[in-house]
Amino acid sequence: MSGQAAAAGTVIRMDGVFDAAAAQRLADALSDANGEQIRVDLTRVREFHDFGIALLARALAGRGRISVSGLRQHQVRLLRYFGIDAGPVDLGEPLELQ
């Protein structure tokens, strides 16, 4: 995981396997970036664990809009099951999650 401050806010990049430990690291990074515009880049994640997505949903609950790129249809569907809305989805574009 890497974080990078950009003119438009913070970009958090994850790679490898998105499991429970990775989701917890991302949740910690999201809480550290409180109040900033946040973009999460998951395009380099090669494997998503469903439990990691559940923890991601918990970290996103109650936060403002966060832009997330790199999710596949299954992960978007899981987030919707957990109450995280992505609106209309074009998987080639970053998603605005709320």
C-alpha positions as CSV (number, residue, x, y, z in Angstrom):
1,M,0.0,0.0,0.0
2,S,1.2,3.5,-0.7
3,G,-0.3,6.9,-0.1
4,Q,0.4,10.0,-2.0
5,A,-0.8,13.5,-1.4
6,A,-1.9,15.2,-4.6
7,A,-3.3,18.6,-5.4
8,A,-6.8,17.2,-5.4
9,G,-6.4,15.2,-2.2
10,T,-5.0,11.9,-1.2
11,V,-4.4,8.8,-3.4
12,I,-4.1,5.5,-1.7
13,R,-2.8,2.7,-3.9
14,M,-3.1,-1.0,-3.0
15,D,-1.6,-4.0,-4.8
16,G,-1.3,-7.8,-4.4
17,V,-4.1,-9.5,-2.5
18,F,-6.9,-7.5,-0.9
19,D,-7.6,-9.6,2.2
20,A,-8.6,-8.8,5.7
21,A,-5.2,-7.4,6.6
22,A,-5.0,-5.2,3.5
23,A,-8.6,-4.0,4.2
24,Q,-7.5,-3.0,7.7
25,R,-4.5,-1.1,6.4
26,L,-6.8,0.7,4.0
27,A,-9.3,1.5,6.8
28,D,-6.5,2.9,8.9
29,A,-5.3,5.1,5.9
30,L,-8.8,6.3,5.3
31,S,-9.2,7.4,9.0
32,D,-5.8,9.1,8.8
33,A,-7.0,11.1,5.8
34,N,-10.1,12.3,7.5
35,G,-11.6,15.4,5.9
36,E,-9.6,15.2,2.7
37,Q,-10.7,14.2,-0.8
38,I,-9.7,10.6,-1.1
39,R,-9.1,8.4,-4.2
40,V,-8.4,4.7,-3.7
41,D,-6.6,2.9,-6.5
42,L,-7.1,-0.9,-6.5
43,T,-6.1,-1.5,-10.1
44,R,-3.0,-3.4,-9.1
45,V,-4.9,-5.8,-6.8
46,R,-4.7,-9.2,-8.4
47,E,-7.1,-11.0,-5.9
48,F,-10.0,-9.8,-3.8
49,H,-11.2,-11.7,-0.8
50,D,-14.9,-11.2,0.0
51,F,-14.2,-10.6,3.7
52,G,-11.8,-7.8,2.7
53,I,-14.6,-6.2,0.8
54,A,-16.9,-6.5,3.8
55,L,-14.3,-4.7,5.9
56,L,-13.9,-2.1,3.2
57,A,-17.7,-1.5,3.3
58,R,-17.5,-1.0,7.0
59,A,-14.7,1.5,6.6
60,L,-16.6,3.4,3.9
61,A,-19.9,3.5,5.9
62,G,-20.7,7.0,7.0
63,R,-17.9,8.7,5.1
64,G,-18.5,11.2,2.3
65,R,-17.8,10.4,-1.3
66,I,-14.6,8.4,-2.1
67,S,-13.4,7.6,-5.6
68,V,-12.3,4.0,-6.0
69,S,-10.8,2.5,-9.2
70,G,-10.0,-1.1,-9.9
71,L,-13.1,-2.9,-8.6
72,R,-14.7,-5.6,-10.6
73,Q,-18.4,-6.3,-10.9
74,H,-18.4,-8.8,-8.1
75,Q,-16.8,-6.4,-5.6
76,V,-19.2,-3.6,-6.6
77,R,-22.2,-6.0,-6.1
78,L,-20.9,-6.9,-2.6
79,L,-20.5,-3.3,-1.6
80,R,-24.1,-2.7,-2.7
81,Y,-25.2,-5.6,-0.5
82,F,-23.5,-3.9,2.4
83,G,-25.3,-0.6,1.7
84,I,-22.5,1.2,-0.1
85,D,-23.9,2.8,-3.3
86,A,-21.9,3.3,-6.4
87,G,-24.6,4.7,-8.7
88,P,-24.3,3.8,-12.4
89,V,-21.2,1.7,-12.9
90,D,-18.7,1.9,-15.8
91,L,-15.9,-0.4,-14.6
92,G,-13.4,1.4,-16.9
93,E,-13.9,4.6,-14.8
94,P,-13.3,5.3,-11.1
95,L,-16.4,4.8,-9.0
96,E,-17.8,7.4,-6.6
97,L,-18.8,5.5,-3.5
98,Q,-21.0,6.9,-0.8
